[in-house]
Structure formats: structure tokens, C-alpha cells
Amino acid sequence: MPFAKVGNLAPDFSLSNQNNEIIRLKDFRGKSNVLVYFYPKASTPGCTVQACGIRDYFQEFKKLNTIVLALSPDSPTQLQKFAMKNHLNFDLLADEDHSVADTYGVWGLKKFMGRESMGIIRTSFFIDLDGKLRQIFDKVKTKTHHDDVINYINSPT
């Protein structure tokens, strides 16, 4: 399935977060920008580095009127453990059946250490106040993800 397209409304979703609260993308429309980022699995090294970078720059995202929503196929229980262990200060959403990942075009065939498997292709989407998709980050570097997104938000468009 192809990626969601820049300029179009971002596909809406409703998912449970790490506290079993329902988070709806449409609830942020007209209120804040949203960074939706998909990551493969909670508590793995790269995903932890990426999440901790967002955590450490949370106030910067807040100043830029940007909410962060992180999606993975983990259960709310796994997400809660990940959030508590790493003191994460943003919502982690459980896309257990990867239906949202399918809609955004980030569920696909991956290769790792010579093995192929289906899974999340690490990708981020920046959505503006109007709910439109403004940027796709499809070559995410876990160590600099937070900087890359903040630099994009701060750049003149």
C-alpha cells in the first residue's frame, strides 16, 4: 500500500494509549500540529533511543505547538512498561493489528540480518493544524529523529 500523500488530510485513527485511554487524531485538529511516528517494537535499542530523544525535547515540541503520538504493534501493557521504564512523556499508541500502519503505508516487508519479515517500516508524519499531512520522514535516524523534526518545523516553508 502506498504512503499517505503530502497535502491530503492525514488518515484518521482512534487507538488505545499506554494507559488504555482512547486517543483520536481528529481531536487535535485546529488545536495543534501532530507528529505521528511509527516504530517497530517497544523496548528495543533503536526504538528506545528514538523515544528518549523525543522525551528529552518534549518542551521544544510543546513550544512549537506539536503533540507527539508514537505508534507500534505492541499492546497497551507493553507500552506502559516501556513508558514507565524510560519516563516517556507522550502518548504511545497500540496498533496491535497494524491497521493504522497499513493505512499509512508503513507495514511491509523488512530485511534484518538476512531474514525477511513483515513489520513496521520506521516512518514519521508531520500533520498541521488543519489535519493535513505536510511532511513524511521516511529515512528516520533514531539518534537524530527529534532534531530532524524540530528543524523541519522551524524551517521557513
N, C-alpha and C positions, 0 to 999 in steps of 0.2 A: 504494500500500500504506500502511496506517495506521502511525503511530508505535507502537513498543513501549509497553506500558502501565505506568504507575507502579503499584507494588505487586506486579507479576509478576516472576518470575525474568527476569533480563536474558538475551536470546538469546546462547547461547554461540558462540564462534568460535575458530579457530586460523589465524593468519596469520604470514607471514614479516616480521621487522622489518628495519631498515636494515642489519643485519649477517647477514642470511639465517638468523637463528635463529627457530624456531617459538615464538610466544607464544600461550598458550591462556588465555582469560578465566577458565575454571573453575579454573585453578591458583591464582588469588588468593582464591578463596572460603575464608572462615574465617581469612584472613591479613590482608587489608587491603581498604579501600574502593578503588574504581576510578573514575576519571574517564575515560570514553571520549568522545573528541571527534573529530568528522568535519570535515574541511576540504577545500576543492576541489582545491588544487594546490600542491605544494611550490615554494618559492622565489618565490611571487608576493607582492606587497606586504602584503596583508591577512593572509595565512597566515603570513608571516614575523613580523609584529608579534604575532600571537596566540601563535606558538610561542616567541618570545623572552620574552613575558610569563610563560609557564609556566616557562621556563628560569630566569628571574630569581627566581621564587618557589618553586622546586623544594624548598628546605629547609622552607618553610612547609607545602607539601603533605605532605612526609615527616613533619613533626611531627603532622599531622592523620591519619596512617596512611592516606594516599591515594596510590595509584600512578596515573600518567597514561599513557594509551595514545592516540596520535593516529593516526587512520586517513584515508587518501586513496587514490585510484585510481592513484597513482604506483608505479613499480617499486622494488624494494629498492635498486637502483643510484641512482636519482634521490633516494630518501630518504637514502641515505648521504651524497651530496653536500650535501643540504640540512642534515643534522645536523652535518656537519663544518664547513661554511661558517659556521654560526650557533652552534656549540658547544652543541648541544642535548644535554640530559642525561636524556632519557626516550625510551621506545620509540616509533618511528614505524612504523606497520604498513601493508603493501602490500595493499590491497583492489582489486587490478587489475581484476577482473571485476565489481566493485561488489556482490558477492553479500551481503556483510555490511551494506553501506549499504541494500540492498533489504530485508533482514530487519528493520533498524531503522527503515525507512520514510523514509530521508533521501536517496534517489536519486530525483530528479524533475525536472520542467520548471522551468527558471530563465530569467529575463529579465535581460539585461545590455546596456545601451546599445542598446536596441531590438531586440536579437536574442534568440531563444529557442533553448535547447539543453538537453539532458539533462545532469545533473551532480549533484554533492553539494550538498545544502542544509545549510549550516553549522549544526550542531546538536551539543549535548553531553549526555551522560547520566551521572548520578551513581549508582553502584551500591554498595550497602552490603556489609558483611562477609558477609552471608548470600547474596549474589548477587542481591538484589532491587533492582529499579530504583526509586530514591527520588525523583529529580528529573530533569526534562527541561528543558534550556536551549535553547529554540528561537528566541530572538531574541538571538543571540550578537553582542556587540560586540567586535571583535578587540582593541581597545585596553584593555578592562577585563575581559575574559573571566576572567583569573586571579583578580582581585578579586571578581568576581561569584560564582565558585565557592567561594572561600575564605569569603566572607561567608555563603553558604548553609550550608557545613559547620559554621561557628562558631555559626550561629543555633540557638536552642533549638527543638526540634521537638515 
